[in-house]
């Protein structure tokens, strides 16, 4: 569940830009206050819920992760639609490509592609082993 200040605005982002499919929405006096969406190309779902007028939607310490096969192409399409990406796709130390952005309510999102590394241990183990190996200067 993602709490948002404006469900319509969140729908424009998650449905229209990110490609999620609307399953259902609930309205109060004609205005959407809840929407459930299905991830493109999968069975995962997310829900958008209208936050109260004095409720913070801040999600410090929480980041949403969405795996995207054509990460570079998808990010390019977002940019063509005028959306700002805080970090363009790049290879991370753990072997996955990541891009970072924020939704209209400031929720942090990581778009990533892990490919064949998705279900494998990351290379961070090898990095730790190298970091713990004594060097000639440390003897």
C-alpha positions as CSV (number, residue, x, y, z in Angstrom):
1,X,0.0,0.0,0.0
2,X,1.4,3.4,-1.0
3,X,-0.2,6.4,0.7
4,X,-0.5,9.4,-1.5
5,X,-1.9,12.9,-1.4
6,X,-3.7,12.6,-4.7
7,X,-4.7,9.3,-6.1
8,X,-5.4,10.8,-9.6
9,X,-1.9,12.2,-9.7
10,X,-0.4,8.9,-8.5
11,X,-2.4,7.0,-11.2
12,X,-0.9,9.3,-13.8
13,X,2.5,8.2,-12.6
14,X,2.1,4.5,-11.9
15,X,-0.4,3.7,-14.7
16,X,0.4,6.2,-17.4
17,X,4.2,6.5,-17.0
18,X,5.2,3.2,-15.3
19,X,2.8,1.0,-17.2
20,X,0.8,-0.6,-14.3
21,X,-2.7,-1.7,-15.3
22,X,-5.7,-0.5,-13.3
23,X,-7.6,-3.4,-11.7
24,X,-10.1,-1.3,-9.7
25,X,-10.6,2.0,-8.0
26,X,-12.9,3.3,-5.3
27,X,-14.3,6.8,-5.4
28,X,-15.7,9.1,-2.8
29,X,-18.0,11.8,-4.3
30,X,-16.5,11.1,-7.7
31,X,-12.9,11.4,-6.6
32,X,-10.6,8.3,-6.5
33,X,-9.5,7.5,-3.0
34,X,-8.1,4.0,-3.6
35,X,-6.7,2.2,-6.6
36,X,-5.3,-1.2,-7.1
37,X,-2.9,-1.9,-10.0
38,X,-1.2,-4.8,-11.6
39,X,2.5,-4.7,-12.5
40,X,3.2,-4.8,-16.3
41,X,4.3,-8.2,-17.4
42,X,3.7,-9.9,-14.0
43,X,1.2,-10.8,-11.3
44,X,2.4,-8.3,-8.6
45,X,0.1,-5.6,-7.5
46,X,0.3,-2.3,-5.7
47,X,-2.4,-0.3,-4.0
48,X,-2.6,3.5,-3.9
49,X,-4.6,4.9,-0.9
50,X,-5.6,8.5,-0.3
51,X,-3.8,9.8,2.8
52,X,-5.8,12.1,5.2
53,X,-5.3,15.8,4.8
54,X,-2.9,16.1,7.8
55,X,-1.1,12.8,7.3
56,X,2.5,12.7,6.1
57,X,3.2,10.4,3.2
58,X,6.9,10.5,3.9
59,X,8.5,7.1,3.6
60,X,11.9,7.6,5.0
61,X,13.9,4.4,4.9
62,X,11.6,2.7,2.4
63,X,12.4,2.4,-1.3
64,X,10.1,0.6,-3.9
65,X,11.9,-1.7,-6.3
66,X,10.6,-2.6,-9.7
67,X,12.6,-4.9,-12.1
68,X,12.6,-3.7,-15.7
69,X,14.1,-5.9,-18.4
70,X,14.8,-3.0,-20.8
71,X,16.0,-0.6,-18.1
72,X,17.8,1.8,-20.4
73,X,15.0,2.0,-22.9
74,X,12.3,2.4,-20.1
75,X,14.3,5.2,-18.5
76,X,14.7,6.9,-21.9
77,X,10.9,6.7,-22.4
78,X,10.3,8.3,-19.0
79,X,12.7,11.1,-19.9
80,X,11.0,11.7,-23.2
81,X,7.7,12.2,-21.3
82,X,9.4,14.8,-19.2
83,X,10.0,12.8,-16.1
84,X,13.2,13.5,-14.1
85,X,15.4,10.5,-13.1
86,X,17.7,11.2,-10.2
87,X,20.2,8.6,-11.3
88,X,20.4,7.2,-14.7
89,X,21.0,3.4,-15.1
90,X,24.4,2.2,-14.0
91,X,26.0,-1.0,-12.9
92,X,26.1,-1.2,-9.1
93,X,28.9,-3.0,-7.0
94,X,26.5,-5.9,-6.4
95,X,26.2,-6.7,-10.1
96,X,22.7,-5.2,-10.9
97,X,21.9,-2.2,-13.0
98,X,19.9,0.5,-11.1
99,X,18.2,3.8,-11.9
100,X,16.7,5.9,-9.2
101,X,13.7,8.3,-9.2
102,X,10.9,9.6,-7.0
103,X,7.2,9.4,-7.5
104,X,5.0,12.5,-7.3
105,X,4.7,12.1,-3.5
106,X,8.5,11.7,-3.0
107,X,8.5,7.9,-2.5
108,X,11.9,6.6,-3.6
109,X,11.9,4.1,-6.4
110,X,14.6,1.9,-7.8
111,X,14.2,0.6,-11.3
112,X,16.7,-2.3,-11.8
113,X,17.6,-5.2,-14.0
114,X,19.4,-8.1,-12.3
115,X,19.1,-10.5,-15.2
116,X,20.7,-13.9,-14.6
117,X,22.1,-12.6,-11.3
118,X,18.5,-12.2,-9.9
119,X,18.6,-15.4,-7.8
120,X,22.3,-15.6,-7.3
121,X,24.4,-14.3,-4.4
122,X,25.8,-11.0,-5.2
123,X,29.4,-10.2,-6.0
124,X,29.6,-8.3,-2.7
125,X,30.9,-11.5,-1.1
126,X,33.9,-11.4,-3.4
127,X,34.4,-7.7,-2.7
128,X,34.4,-8.3,1.1
129,X,36.9,-11.2,0.6
130,X,39.3,-8.9,-1.4
131,X,38.9,-6.1,1.2
132,X,39.8,-8.5,4.0
133,X,42.9,-9.9,2.2
134,X,46.1,-8.7,3.8
135,X,48.3,-6.6,1.5
136,X,52.0,-6.1,1.5
137,X,51.5,-2.6,2.9
138,X,49.4,-3.9,5.9
139,X,52.0,-6.4,7.0
